[in-house]
Amino acid sequence: MRKTFSFAPPYRFLIIHTVLILLFMFTLSQRWFLTDYGPYDCFYLPFFIVSGLVVYFVAHFAQHASEVLFTSNQVMLAWNLVPGTICLVLGGFQWWAVESFLTGLRKRKTLKLP
């Protein structure tokens, strides 16, 4: 008789990613942890670290494309809202897919055990 195991849906990485991105969006909107030099050329390191290279590249491109929609007084919106939202959506999908893949591997490995 084979034992079946219950696996939780792959939402842990998604929840952690979402909470971190929202936290970083809030801290950037409040201008906490900014120095005279940062964000460096509109590069915000927490978005890059949490979402990854590919997602942040798309977000950074969209940020530069959307800067024409904002005035110079609203530059922090272009630096925060646009990449933050893209990192939230694409990065969330990315981390959900990664956890789904890992859960599938673990489930396959567990079900093959005698």
RAHU-V806189 format. One record per residue. N is the residue number from 1. RES is the residue in one small letter. SS is DSSP state (H for helix, E for strand, - for the rest). PSI is psi in degrees with one decimal (NA if undefined). D_FIRST is the distance of its C-alpha to the first C-alpha in whole Angstrom. Layout:
N,RES,SS,PSI,D_FIRST
N,RES,SS,PSI,D_FIRST
This chain:
1,m,-,131.5,0
2,r,-,135.6,4
3,k,-,139.6,7
4,t,-,142.5,10
5,f,-,145.9,13
6,s,-,128.6,16
7,f,-,138.5,19
8,a,-,149.4,23
9,p,-,151.0,25
10,p,-,76.3,27
11,y,-,-6.4,30
12,r,H,-50.0,31
13,f,H,-39.0,33
14,l,H,-44.2,35
15,i,H,-44.4,36
16,i,H,-45.2,37
17,h,H,-46.1,39
18,t,H,-44.6,40
19,v,H,-43.6,42
20,l,H,-44.7,43
21,i,H,-43.8,45
22,l,H,-38.9,46
23,l,H,-44.5,47
24,f,H,-34.1,49
25,m,H,-40.7,51
26,f,H,-46.3,52
27,t,H,-34.8,53
28,l,H,-37.8,55
29,s,H,-29.9,57
30,q,-,-3.5,58
31,r,-,31.2,59
32,w,-,150.7,58
33,f,-,18.4,57
34,l,-,140.8,60
35,t,-,-177.7,62
36,d,-,-20.7,65
37,y,-,-12.4,64
38,g,-,155.0,60
39,p,-,137.9,58
40,y,E,112.5,60
41,d,-,47.8,61
42,c,-,23.7,59
43,f,E,117.0,56
44,y,-,107.2,53
45,l,H,-42.2,51
46,p,H,-39.2,48
47,f,H,-40.8,48
48,f,H,-45.7,47
49,i,H,-44.4,45
50,v,H,-38.6,43
51,s,H,-26.3,43
52,g,-,168.8,43
53,l,H,-50.1,46
54,v,H,-46.8,45
55,v,H,-43.2,45
56,y,H,-30.8,48
57,f,H,-44.8,50
58,v,H,-44.0,49
59,a,H,-39.8,50
60,h,H,-40.2,53
61,f,H,-45.3,54
62,a,H,-34.0,54
63,q,H,-48.3,56
64,h,H,-35.8,59
65,a,H,-31.1,59
66,s,H,-8.5,59
67,e,H,-23.7,62
68,v,H,-17.7,64
69,l,H,-13.2,63
70,f,-,150.3,64
71,t,-,173.4,67
72,s,H,-25.5,68
73,n,H,-18.9,68
74,q,H,21.4,64
75,v,H,-30.6,63
76,m,H,-26.9,60
77,l,H,-43.4,59
78,a,H,-32.5,58
79,w,H,-20.0,57
80,n,H,-56.1,55
81,l,H,-45.8,54
82,v,H,-57.1,53
83,p,H,-32.0,51
84,g,H,-42.9,49
85,t,H,-42.2,48
86,i,H,-42.3,47
87,c,H,-35.9,45
88,l,H,-46.4,44
89,v,H,-58.1,42
90,l,H,-41.2,42
91,g,H,-36.8,41
92,g,H,-43.8,38
93,f,H,-41.4,37
94,q,H,-48.2,37
95,w,H,-31.0,35
96,w,H,-43.8,32
97,a,H,-41.3,32
98,v,H,-46.0,31
99,e,H,-34.8,29
100,s,H,-43.9,27
101,f,H,-46.2,27
102,l,H,-37.3,25
103,t,H,-40.5,23
104,g,H,-42.8,22
105,l,H,-43.7,22
106,r,H,-40.3,20
107,k,H,-42.8,17
108,r,H,-42.2,17
109,k,H,-41.6,17
110,t,H,-40.1,14
111,l,H,-18.7,12
112,k,H,-13.2,12
113,l,-,142.0,11
114,p,-,NA,9
